[in-house]
Amino acid sequence: MEVLDTAALLTWPLEMLMQGVCANSQLAEVQRLSPSRHLMLEAQGPRFDEPTPDAIAAATAASQETGDYTGLSSVDLDVLALALSTGHTLVTDDYRMQNVCSHLNHPWRGVIQQGVREVRSHALECVGCGGIHLQGDTCTDCGSPLKLRRL
């Protein structure tokens, strides 16, 4: 079994999806992007599951450690949480999700692309005072904009 990101749901043949696990939140994303594919997935696609709050907290904490949290959607966090809590390989082309998995030594592979070659850490840095923040668009200290910076 593998945890499949939305890219796999949209591009892979249905036969390849049968042994996969996906987050319930991905269904709405697929329906928005491809209504016809959504109908096929509901009828004969992978198993859909809901990540636990503890798993989401662990995925959030890990993505904050690498600085990738700000670039992940709630659906991305659900998928990442499922992979981390089940121990299954994550199948994704999302570099941020690959980076978090690499940071945790969790197995992952690309859907179509090869993927990241090195773990990178990022931080939101205030352009005004230089303060480091975990999330947000503006600095809570001086009000200046935050910019993502590779550490």
PyMOL commands that set and color helices and strands:
alter all, ss='L'
color gray80, all
select helices_A, chain A and resi 6-11+14-17+25-33+35-44+53-66+69-71+74-86+95-103
alter helices_A, ss='H'
color red, helices_A
select strands_A, chain A and resi 2-4+20-23+47-49+89-91+108-109+122-126+132-133+146-150
alter strands_A, ss='S'
color yellow, strands_A
deselect
rebuild
show_as cartoon
